[in-house]
């Protein structure tokens, strides 16, 4: 089941990723995203 909380968390994740990319560190952002995804499982 997909909840509002899950959608909100995903939105924050995407904003985080966008902010890091804007700081010219795309590789770091991708690595952090993968680590977060691994922790959830």
N, C-alpha and C positions, 0 to 999 in steps of 0.2 A: 504493500500500500504506500502510495506517495503522499506525503503530508505537506502542509504549508511550512512546517519547521524544516523539512528536508529541502524544500524549494528555496527557503530563505538561506539555509546553510550553503547551498550550491551557489546562490547569487553572491554571497560574501566571498566564497572561494574564487569565483570568476573575477570579482573586483580586486582581490588580493593579487591574482595572477596578472591582471592588467596593470596594476600599480608597479609590480616588480618589473614587468616588461618595459614600462615607461622609463624605469631607472637603468635601462640598457643592460639588464642581467637576465636575458631569456633562458639561458641554460640553467641558472640557479633556480628560477621559477619552476621550470619543468621538473627539475630534480626534487624540489620541495613538494610539488603536486604528487609525484609518484610515491614519495615517502608517506604523505598523508593518506593516499589511496591504500597503500599497503597496511597502514595501521588500522584502518577500518575493518579489514577482513580478519 
